Amino acid sequence: MSIWHVTIEVAADQTDSKAPDPAALDEFLELLGPEAAVSGTPEEPADGKVRYGADITIDDNDIHDMPRVVSVALDLFRGFATKAGLPDWPLARLEVLSDTEVDAQLAQPNFPELVGVSEVAGLLDVTKQRVSALAKSESFPEPVVRLESGPIWTLPSVRRFVENWARRPGRPARVG
């Protein structure tokens, strides 16, 4: 069995277009069925363009290639949008994923691993004070945020630093 997940979004050409009628979006959702999800633009979109879209699941043994999936999904989307009285705006986004790919994406964390001074000290096998000194060097990554408790970095950025760190054991020589 072939299961495809298709996300389609259309957007108005002009920034002064009105957002789709919520009742029309509700009707659109009813027409698409229980396996679909519909979205509309908030009152003040960040980019100024209003839009609406849908996530559609296509479950069919006869559709095995992506071009056919796209064709079927767009036909459903456009046909039901017209029936619901939604505007026929240009395509802004189209994403097609197989069921296997969706499962793989869902298995990935949706937030980066973060580390603070203590975790970085453990990774580098140094003291927290040494981490604070290293963090002032140009080669150390910038933290993603500085909290009252201290700086926070993404783990991958710190790992990149560790891979390239030319560690010199012992204390630096005193100057002067």
C-alpha positions in Angstrom: 0.0 0.0 0.0 1.3 3.5 -0.9 0.6 6.2 1.6 1.7 9.8 0.8 1.5 13.0 2.9 1.1 16.1 0.8 1.3 19.7 2.1 -0.1 22.3 -0.3 -0.2 26.1 0.5 -1.4 28.9 -1.8 -0.8 32.6 -1.2 -2.4 35.8 -2.5 -0.4 37.8 -5.1 -1.0 41.2 -3.3 -0.3 42.0 0.3 -3.7 43.8 0.6 -5.8 40.7 0.0 -8.2 39.6 2.7 -7.7 36.4 4.7 -9.9 33.5 3.7 -13.3 33.3 5.4 -13.1 30.9 8.4 -16.4 29.3 7.4 -15.0 28.5 3.9 -11.9 27.0 5.6 -14.2 24.8 7.7 -16.2 23.7 4.7 -12.9 23.0 2.9 -11.8 20.7 5.8 -15.2 18.9 5.7 -14.8 18.3 2.0 -11.2 17.0 2.4 -12.2 14.5 5.1 -11.0 13.3 8.5 -7.5 12.6 7.4 -6.8 16.2 6.3 -5.8 19.3 8.1 -6.4 22.9 6.9 -4.6 26.1 7.9 -5.3 29.8 7.3 -3.3 33.0 7.8 -3.4 34.8 11.1 -4.9 38.3 11.1 -1.5 39.9 10.5 0.9 37.7 8.5 4.6 38.3 9.0 5.3 38.6 5.3 2.1 40.6 4.5 0.7 37.8 2.3 -2.4 35.9 3.2 -2.5 32.2 2.5 -4.3 29.0 3.2 -3.3 25.4 2.8 -3.9 21.8 3.6 -2.2 18.6 4.6 -3.7 15.7 2.7 -3.0 12.0 3.1 -3.3 9.9 -0.1 -3.7 6.2 0.6 -3.9 4.3 -2.7 -2.4 1.1 -4.1 -2.5 2.4 -7.6 -0.4 5.5 -7.1 3.3 4.7 -6.9 5.1 7.6 -8.4 5.4 11.2 -7.1 4.2 13.1 -10.2 0.9 11.2 -10.1 0.6 11.9 -6.3 1.2 15.6 -6.9 -1.4 15.6 -9.7 -4.1 13.8 -7.6 -3.4 16.0 -4.5 -3.5 19.3 -6.5 -6.8 18.2 -8.2 -8.3 17.4 -4.8 -7.0 20.7 -3.3 -8.2 22.9 -6.1 -11.5 21.2 -6.6 -12.5 21.3 -2.9 -11.2 24.8 -2.5 -13.4 26.0 -5.3 -16.4 24.2 -3.9 -15.8 25.8 -0.5 -15.6 29.2 -2.1 -11.9 29.8 -1.4 -9.8 32.0 -3.7 -7.7 30.4 -6.4 -4.3 31.8 -5.5 -1.0 30.7 -6.9 0.9 27.8 -5.4 3.3 28.9 -2.7 4.4 25.6 -1.2 4.2 21.9 -2.1 5.8 19.1 -0.1 5.3 15.4 -0.7 6.6 12.7 1.7 6.2 9.0 1.7 4.9 7.4 4.9 8.4 6.0 5.6 9.9 9.5 5.3 7.3 10.9 7.7 8.2 8.2 10.2 11.9 9.0 9.8 11.3 12.8 10.4 9.1 12.1 13.4 11.9 10.1 15.0 14.3 13.1 14.8 14.3 15.5 17.7 12.6 18.8 16.8 14.8 20.9 19.1 18.7 21.1 19.0 20.6 19.5 21.8 21.8 22.3 24.1 24.8 22.5 26.5 25.8 25.0 29.2 29.2 25.7 30.8 29.1 22.5 33.0 28.3 20.2 30.0 31.0 21.9 27.9 33.5 21.5 30.7 32.7 17.7 30.7 33.1 17.5 27.0 36.5 19.3 27.0 37.7 17.7 30.3 38.4 21.1 31.7 37.1 23.3 34.6 34.1 25.6 34.2 36.5 28.5 34.6 38.5 27.3 31.6 35.3 27.1 29.6 34.6 30.7 30.4 38.0 31.7 29.3 37.8 29.6 26.1 34.4 31.1 25.3 36.1 34.5 25.0 38.3 33.3 22.2 37.4 34.0 18.5 37.5 30.3 17.7 34.8 29.3 20.2 31.2 29.3 18.9 28.8 32.0 19.9 26.2 30.9 22.4 22.6 30.7 21.0 21.5 32.6 24.1 22.9 34.1 27.3 20.7 33.4 30.4 21.3 34.6 33.9 22.6 31.1 34.6 25.2 31.5 31.8 25.6 31.0 28.1 24.0 28.2 26.2 25.4 26.6 23.0 24.2 24.0 20.6 26.0 20.7 21.1 27.0 20.3 17.4 28.7 23.7 17.4 30.7 22.8 20.6 31.6 19.4 19.0 33.0 21.2 15.9 35.1 23.3 18.2 36.4 20.2 20.1 37.4 18.6 16.7 39.5 21.6 15.8 40.8 22.5 19.2 44.6 22.5 19.4 44.7 21.7 23.1 47.9 22.5 25.0 48.3 20.8 28.4 49.5 22.7 31.4 49.2 26.4 32.3 50.2 29.1 29.9 53.6 30.7 30.6 53.4 33.9 32.6 54.2 37.0 30.7 56.1 39.8 32.4 
